């Protein structure tokens, strides 16, 4: 869907006009409480601390510019501790005890699934910043990152046609996201006339990758689809190189590996591999360069990297601000309804919240990683692509499964 200049200007003008609900008693009403729920300890903290930082940076920028309709945002930060059970407990605290009107949080699908019952039961709102496997149609979640049709539907055909790869070894961490992404990958591989020679998993956080890499080496594959998550990415790529496998001959093509994991492992281990993300540090715009510079200043680290969920966490706060001001009230489901159709120019480019499924229009991109730890964009769509969380099950832009009224489960091809 194309975004016209008239649409951009009208949205920008609407976002500047704070409604009477806020302005008449903003100071007396006090701050607006929101939750910030990410893992600050445990195996996923390498990623999730940066999501916390990006969220807090956006909140600080909104507050510095006058807040939401004249009211400041008060962030209540909790640690999910890389544990779904802890996530559920902390989400309950934020919603029930702290009375947060919205919570920004989660990196993994396991943690999102753990908190979902809290937000659906309590009719509250969760803003989720991570690319994920789709196959979800909640009316209490705003999804600000990619679904498979924005991350794999461009990637696997490109690998087959541009790199000439036909035999794929699929590897992942053992939970819902990697398994669902593997399911989508198999469909796309077969559509391209290729084959998958294996579909293997290790537990989330596992650092022993010797046996798995040996399987890859002896499998006869000519490409690896990696849905490995968290600290395990570092161990996997290092073992891949240590066993003498070449990215030139058997490239790792990842749905998760981003700038932050590459910085953690050492760029030499990922050089020559590929990833598919709508957001990359390599996006060459003034808006993105400014974002990177401001983030580095905010975290006081001149070498800090930005990455896809981090950028989505940041822009989610601004989309939420616009939705609050459009709603003119702070009832969570009113904010949810006002999210529909919200759009903005973010560091990633133009984005828009789909009014039917509460997912985000994003521009698919593919990057090859260099020895400097940065990606070179080798393929990019011309405009944002509509999110289709059930694309793997037959959903198309002309035949939506997830609508404003809910999921039409009769259309699912399981």
N, C-alpha and C positions, 0 to 999 in steps of 0.2 A: 504494500500500500504506500503510495507516495505521500510525502508530507509537504504541503504547499507553504509558501512564505506567508500567505494570509492566515493559515491555520497557526503557524508558529507565532505570529504577531498577536493574534487574538488570545492565544493561550497565555503568552507572556503578560499581556495587559490584564487578563483576568486574575493572574497570580499576584499582581501588585495591589489589587484592591482588597484590603482586609475587610471582612463583613462586619456589620454592626454588632453581631453577637459578641465578637471578641473586643472590639474597640470601646464599647460603652463602659466596660468595667474590667478591663484587662488587668490593670495593676491590682485591684482589689481581689480579683479571682485567684491570684497567685500563679505559680508555675504549673505547667502541664507535665504530669508524670508519665514517663515511658520506661519500658524495660529494655535492657541491653544484655542479652543472654548468649554468651559464647564460652568456649572452653579455654580457660586461662591456665589450666594445669592438665597433665596427661599427654598422651601421644598425639592428639590433634591440636595442641596449643600452638605448635609451630605455624599453623595457618590461622587459627581462630583468634589469636591475640591481634593479628593484623586487621581482622574484621571488626573487632572491638575498637581498635584505634581509628579506623576509617569512619565508623559510626559516630564515635565521639568527636572526630574532626568536623563532620557534617553538622552535628548538633551545635558545636561551638561556633561554626560559621553562621548558622541560622540565628542563634542567639545574638551574635555580634551585629547582625543586620536588622535587629528589632524583634526577633522571635517569631512566633506563629500568631498572627493577628494581634501583635503587641504583647503577647505573653511569652515568657521564657520557658524553655524546655528543661525539665529536671530529669536527668538520666539516673536510673537505679541499675547498677551493674551487678550481675550475678555470674558465677562460674559454673558452667555445665560439666566441667571436670572430665570431658571426653567419655561420658557415661550416660546412656539414654535414661536410666532411672533417675539420675541426678537432674537431668534436664527437665523431666516431668515434675519433680519436686520444686525446682526453682521457678518453673513457669507458673505453677499453682501459687507460689508465694507472690510473684509479681502481679498476677491478676487479682487474687483474692485479698491478700493482706495489704499490698502496696497500692492497689487500685489503679494500676497503669492502664491507660486507654489504648495502648498499642505496645507490642513487644517486637524488637528487632533482634533476630537471632538465628542460630544454627548454621552448621557447615554441612554435616552429613544428613542423608535421608533418614538414617536410623534415629537421629536426635529430633528431626522434624516430625517423624511418625510418633515419637514418644510424647511430644508436646501437643500434637494435634487434638487429642480428646479434650484437653483443658480448654483450648480456644473454641472448639465447637460447642462444648457443654456450657461454657460461660458466656458465649456470644461475644467473644473478644476478637482481637485482630493481631495476626502475626505477619511480619514482613521478612521473607526468606530470601537471602542474597546469592544462593549457590545454584549453579547449573545442576540439573537433576534428571532422573530417568523418565519423567512424565508419569502417566497412569495415575493421576490424582486430579480431583475436581472439587477441592474444598472451597467453600464460600467464606472461610475465615482466614485465608492465607493470600497475601499478595506475593507473587513469584517474580522477582526482578532479574533473574538470570535465565539461561538457555534451557530448552527442552531438546530432545534428540533431533527433531527436524531442523533445529537451528545449529546443531553441533555435529551430527553424524551424517545427515542426509546430503550434506555437501562434501564431507570428509572422505567417506569410503569410495564413492564414485571417483573422486579426485585421485585417491591412492591407486585405484585400478587403472584409470585412463592416463594419468600423468606419469606415475611411477612405474606402471606396467606390472603391478603386483597382483597375484592371483591366489596364493595360498597363505592363509592367515592363521596365526596362533593367537587366540584371545586369552588374556590373562587379567585377573582382577583380585581385589580384596573380597572377602567372603561376607557380603551383606547385600541388601536389596539394590542399591545403585549399580554396582558393577554387574550383577546378574541381569538386571533389566537392560542395561546398556549392551550387554552381550547378546541378548535376545534381539534387540534392534539391529545390531551389527550383523548377525547371521542373516537376517532378512535382506539387508542391503548388499551383503557379499554375494548372496545367491542371485540377486537381481542383476549384478554385474558379471555373472558367469564365473565367479570364483568359488572357492571352497574354504571352509575353516577346518584345520587339521586337528585342533584341540580347543578346549574351553576349560581352563584350569584356574583354581583359586587358592590363596593362602589367607589366613586369618588377618583381620585388620591389625596393623602394628607389627606383623611378623617381619623379622629382620634376616631370616635364614632363607636366602634365595638361590643357593648353590644348586640344589636338585632341580628346581623349576627352570633355571636358565639352561641347565644341561638338557632338560626335555626340549626346550626351544631349539637348542643347537642341533639336536638329533631328529627333529620333527619333519624336516623337509620344507618348512615354511619359508616364504620370502618376505613376510612383513609380520609385525606384532601389533595387535590392537591392545593397548594397555588401558585398563580401567582401575589400576592400582591407586590407592588413596593413602594420604598421610605420610608418616615417617617411612612406611614401606617403600615408597617411591625412591627414596635415596638409596636404600639397600639394593633395590632391584636394578637400577641403572648402573650402580657401581659394580655389581656382580656381572652384569651384562658385558661391560667393558673388560673387566678383569679376566673373564673367560675367553676373551679374544674375539667376541662377536663384533661385527662392523655395522655401523649405521648405514653405510653405503649399500651393503648387500642385504641386510635384514633390518630395515629401519623400525624403530619403535614409533608408533603413531598413537598419541595419547589423547584421552578425553579429560584428563585431570592435571597432568604435569604442567605447571605454570612457572612464572618467573621466580616465585618464592621457593619452590622445591628445587629448582635448578641452582639457585644461589646457595641452598643448603648442601646440595650434593657436590658442588664444584662444576662449573660450566663444561669442563672437558668431558664429563661423563654423558652429557646430553647432546653435545655438538653433532649436528647432522640429523637428529631426530625431529619429529613433527608433533604439533598439537593443534587442536581446533578449539578456538574460543572467539566469542564476539568481541571481547576486550583483550588488548595486548598493549604493553608499554610502547610498542613500536608504532602505534597509531600516530601519524605525523600531523598533528593539529596543534594550534596554539592552546586550545582548551585542555588538551591532554597534557601538554608540556607544563602548563601552569598547575594542573592538578598534581602531577608528580612532584613538582617543586614544593608546593604547599604541603603535601603529605610528608615529604622528607623533613621539612621544617617543623611540622607538628610533632613528629616522633623523634626529632633531634638526631637524625641519622642521614648524612648526605649520600649514603649508598643504599638506602632502603629501596626495595622494589615494590611496585604496585602489581596487581594481578586481577583476574576476572571477578571473583567473589568480593574482593576488596572494593573494587569500583562500584559493583552493584550494591554493596552495603552503603556506600557513600551516597549514591544517587537515590537510594530508597528513602532516605530521610527527607530529601528535597521534594520527591513526589508525594510523600506523606504530608509535608507542610502544605503543598498546594491542595491536596485533598481535604485537609482540615479546614482551610480557609474557604474552599468552595462549599463544604458542608455547612459551615457556620455554627457547628456544634461539635462536641467531643464524645458523642456516643459512638462506640466502636463500629457498629454496623452502618451508621450514617457516614463515617469516614470511609468505610469500605465501599459504599455505593458511590461516593464522590471520587474515589480512585479511578473509576471506570472512565477510560478515555483520556486520563491525564497524560500529558507528554511534555518533554523538555529536551534541551540540548545538554547532554552529559559529556563527560570525558570520552565515553565510548562512541558518541555521536547522537543522532536523534533517536529517542526511545518513546514508546507509547504503551500504556496499559490497555490490554484488550478488554473491552466492556463485557464480553461474554464469559471468558475463562479466568480473568484476573492475572494472566501471564503477560509477558512483555514482548513487544515487537523489538527485535534486535538484528544486527547485521552480521551474518556468519563470516568468519575469517579463518584462514589456515596459516600457520607460521612454521618456518624451519628454524631450529635453534642454532645459534652460532657459538663460537668459542668464547665470546664475551658475555654469554648468559642471556643475550637478548634475541628475540625472535625477528626474523625477516618475514614480512607478510608476503606469501606467495599466491594467495587466492583470496578474493574478497567480493561479496555480493554488492550490487550497485545501490541497494536500498534495504531498509529493515524488512525482515521476514515475519509473517504472522506466526505466533506460537501455536503449535498443535500438540498438546500433551498426550494425545492418543494416536499419533501418526502411525506408530508401529502396529496399531490394531485396525487401520483402515480409515482413520479420520483425515479429512481434507478440508481446505478452506471453504468448499462448497457443501460439505457434509459434516458439520460439527457434532461431536459427541458431548463435549463439555460446554454447556450453555449457561446463560444467566439463570435459567430455571433449574439447573442442576445437570447431573450426568444422565444421558440416555443410554442405559446399560444394555438395552436391546440391540444396539448397534455393534457391540463389542464382538470381535472375532478372536476368541481366546484359543 
